[in-house]
């Protein structure tokens, strides 16, 4: 599955991985079903990540709220705490460009790749995200035997400063650099831990 993650060519990268081992394959399969439901419910990611983290909502091609599972062409609307994005009416936007499922003899994997994009309600606008469109965020969950993993891999992360005014450029640089150094790593770790959490 990792071969699906784009190669790192420019800017920053991040890799966040959480894992849990269950007592048996049967228990792992059962728990992975729960992890899959969490993973596919993008609108609830902030509940798993904990309070004061970014808010996520799944949007269709027109930018309307979707209660479905994510699919290629859908959007994630993201609200970063503290620094709202003027370009996207207070939000950052990414578009789903890959959604894949794999099942092996004793393994399963779901993979979503998103890329910064413009606000779908204003598609002629510039990219409404703190990273430019070379960047991708790669989300995956997988089960291998008794082990369950949740991972987020950021690639080619460069602050988005194209065709923006000075305030927007400063905002994107601050969020992007903060994200590249610590913020997003902390954010993603909360999400990956929350996705695989096993309540006794």
C-alpha positions as CSV (number, residue, x, y, z in Angstrom):
1,X,0.0,0.0,0.0
2,X,2.9,2.4,0.7
3,X,3.8,2.4,-3.0
4,X,0.5,4.3,-3.5
5,X,1.9,7.3,-1.5
6,X,3.4,9.9,-3.8
7,X,7.2,10.2,-3.7
8,X,8.7,13.0,-1.7
9,X,10.2,15.6,-4.1
10,X,10.0,19.0,-2.5
11,X,9.2,20.8,0.7
12,X,8.4,19.0,3.9
13,X,7.0,15.6,4.7
14,X,5.4,13.9,7.7
15,X,4.7,10.4,8.7
16,X,2.3,9.6,11.6
17,X,1.6,5.9,12.5
18,X,-0.4,4.4,15.4
19,X,-0.8,0.7,15.9
20,X,-2.6,-1.7,18.2
21,X,-2.3,-5.5,18.7
22,X,-5.4,-7.5,19.5
23,X,-5.3,-10.9,21.3
24,X,-6.5,-12.9,18.2
25,X,-7.1,-12.5,14.5
26,X,-10.8,-12.8,15.1
27,X,-10.8,-10.0,17.6
28,X,-8.7,-7.9,15.2
29,X,-11.1,-8.5,12.4
30,X,-14.0,-7.5,14.6
31,X,-12.3,-4.3,15.8
32,X,-11.1,-3.4,12.3
33,X,-14.7,-3.3,11.2
34,X,-15.2,-0.6,13.9
35,X,-12.0,1.2,12.7
36,X,-13.3,1.2,9.1
37,X,-16.6,2.8,10.2
38,X,-14.7,5.5,12.0
39,X,-12.4,6.1,9.1
40,X,-15.2,6.4,6.5
41,X,-17.1,8.8,8.7
42,X,-15.0,11.9,7.9
43,X,-17.6,14.2,9.5
44,X,-16.8,12.6,12.9
45,X,-13.0,12.7,12.7
46,X,-12.8,15.6,15.1
47,X,-14.6,13.5,17.7
48,X,-11.9,10.8,17.5
49,X,-9.1,13.4,17.3
50,X,-10.2,15.2,20.5
51,X,-11.3,18.7,21.2
52,X,-9.5,21.8,19.9
53,X,-8.3,20.0,16.8
54,X,-9.2,20.8,13.2
55,X,-12.8,20.2,12.2
56,X,-13.5,18.1,9.1
57,X,-16.6,17.7,7.0
58,X,-17.1,15.7,3.9
59,X,-18.5,17.7,0.9
60,X,-19.8,16.6,-2.5
61,X,-18.8,18.1,-5.8
62,X,-20.9,21.2,-5.2
63,X,-19.5,21.8,-1.7
64,X,-22.7,20.5,0.0
65,X,-22.4,18.4,3.2
66,X,-22.3,14.7,2.4
67,X,-23.3,11.9,4.9
68,X,-22.0,9.2,2.5
69,X,-18.6,7.5,2.5
70,X,-15.9,9.5,0.8
71,X,-15.3,8.9,-2.9
72,X,-13.0,10.3,-5.6
73,X,-14.1,13.8,-6.5
74,X,-15.5,14.6,-3.0
75,X,-14.0,17.3,-0.8
76,X,-12.9,17.6,2.8
77,X,-13.6,21.0,4.3
78,X,-11.2,21.7,7.1
79,X,-11.4,24.4,9.8
80,X,-8.0,25.0,11.4
81,X,-8.3,26.3,14.9
82,X,-7.2,29.8,15.5
83,X,-6.3,30.9,11.9
84,X,-9.2,31.0,9.6
85,X,-8.6,31.1,5.8
86,X,-9.8,34.2,4.0
87,X,-9.5,32.5,0.6
88,X,-11.9,29.7,1.5
89,X,-14.4,31.8,3.6
90,X,-12.7,30.6,6.8
91,X,-11.9,27.0,5.6
92,X,-9.2,25.0,3.9
93,X,-10.3,22.7,1.1
94,X,-8.8,19.4,-0.2
95,X,-10.2,17.1,-2.9
96,X,-10.2,13.3,-2.8
97,X,-8.1,12.0,-5.7
98,X,-7.8,8.4,-4.7
99,X,-9.9,6.0,-2.6
100,X,-8.9,2.4,-2.6
101,X,-9.6,-0.8,-0.7
102,X,-7.5,-3.9,-0.7
103,X,-8.1,-7.3,0.9
104,X,-5.5,-10.1,1.1
105,X,-5.6,-13.5,2.7
106,X,-5.0,-12.1,6.2
107,X,-4.9,-8.4,5.6
108,X,-7.2,-5.4,4.8
109,X,-6.4,-1.8,3.9
110,X,-8.3,1.4,3.1
111,X,-6.5,4.3,1.5
112,X,-7.6,7.9,0.9
113,X,-5.4,10.6,-0.8
114,X,-6.4,14.2,-0.8
115,X,-4.9,17.3,-2.4
116,X,-5.3,21.0,-1.7
117,X,-7.8,22.7,-4.1
118,X,-10.1,25.7,-4.5
119,X,-13.4,26.1,-2.7
120,X,-15.8,24.0,-4.9
121,X,-18.4,26.7,-4.5
122,X,-15.9,29.1,-6.1
123,X,-13.9,26.8,-8.4
124,X,-12.3,29.7,-10.3
125,X,-10.7,30.9,-7.2
126,X,-7.1,30.1,-6.1
127,X,-6.2,27.1,-4.0
128,X,-7.9,27.5,-0.6
129,X,-5.4,25.7,1.6
130,X,-2.3,26.5,3.5
131,X,-0.3,24.1,1.3
132,X,-0.1,24.5,-2.4
133,X,-1.5,21.8,-4.8
134,X,1.8,19.8,-5.0
135,X,1.1,18.6,-1.5
136,X,-0.9,15.5,-0.6
137,X,-2.2,14.0,2.6
138,X,-2.5,10.3,2.6
139,X,-4.7,8.5,5.1
140,X,-4.8,4.8,5.5
141,X,-5.9,2.1,7.9
142,X,-4.8,-1.5,7.7
143,X,-5.0,-4.8,9.4
144,X,-2.3,-7.4,9.2
145,X,-3.2,-10.4,11.2
146,X,-3.7,-9.3,14.8
147,X,-2.2,-5.8,14.2
148,X,-4.2,-2.7,13.2
149,X,-2.6,0.5,11.9
150,X,-3.8,4.0,11.3
151,X,-1.4,6.3,9.3
152,X,-1.2,9.8,7.9
153,X,1.6,10.6,5.5
154,X,2.1,14.2,4.2
155,X,4.2,14.7,1.1
156,X,5.6,17.7,-0.8
157,X,4.3,20.2,1.7
158,X,5.0,23.8,0.6
159,X,3.2,26.9,1.9
160,X,0.6,28.2,-0.5
161,X,1.6,31.8,-1.4
162,X,0.5,32.0,-5.1
163,X,-1.9,34.8,-6.2
164,X,-2.8,35.8,-2.6
165,X,-2.7,39.1,-0.8
166,X,-0.1,39.7,1.9
167,X,-2.4,38.8,4.8
168,X,-3.3,35.4,3.2
169,X,0.4,34.7,2.4
170,X,1.4,35.3,6.0
171,X,-1.4,33.2,7.3
172,X,-0.6,30.3,5.0
173,X,3.1,30.5,5.8
174,X,2.4,30.5,9.6
175,X,-0.1,27.6,9.4
176,X,2.1,25.6,7.0
177,X,5.3,26.1,8.9
178,X,3.6,25.4,12.2
179,X,2.1,22.3,10.7
180,X,5.3,21.1,9.2
181,X,7.2,21.5,12.5
182,X,4.8,20.3,15.1
183,X,1.1,21.2,14.8
184,X,0.0,18.8,12.1
185,X,2.0,15.9,13.6
186,X,0.2,16.4,16.9
187,X,-3.1,16.8,15.1
188,X,-2.6,13.6,13.0
189,X,-1.3,11.6,16.0
190,X,-4.5,12.4,17.9
191,X,-6.5,11.3,14.9
192,X,-4.7,8.0,14.3
193,X,-4.8,7.1,18.0
194,X,-8.5,8.0,18.1
195,X,-9.3,5.9,15.0
196,X,-7.7,2.7,16.3
197,X,-8.7,3.1,20.0
198,X,-10.0,-0.1,21.5
199,X,-12.5,0.3,24.4
200,X,-12.5,-2.8,26.6
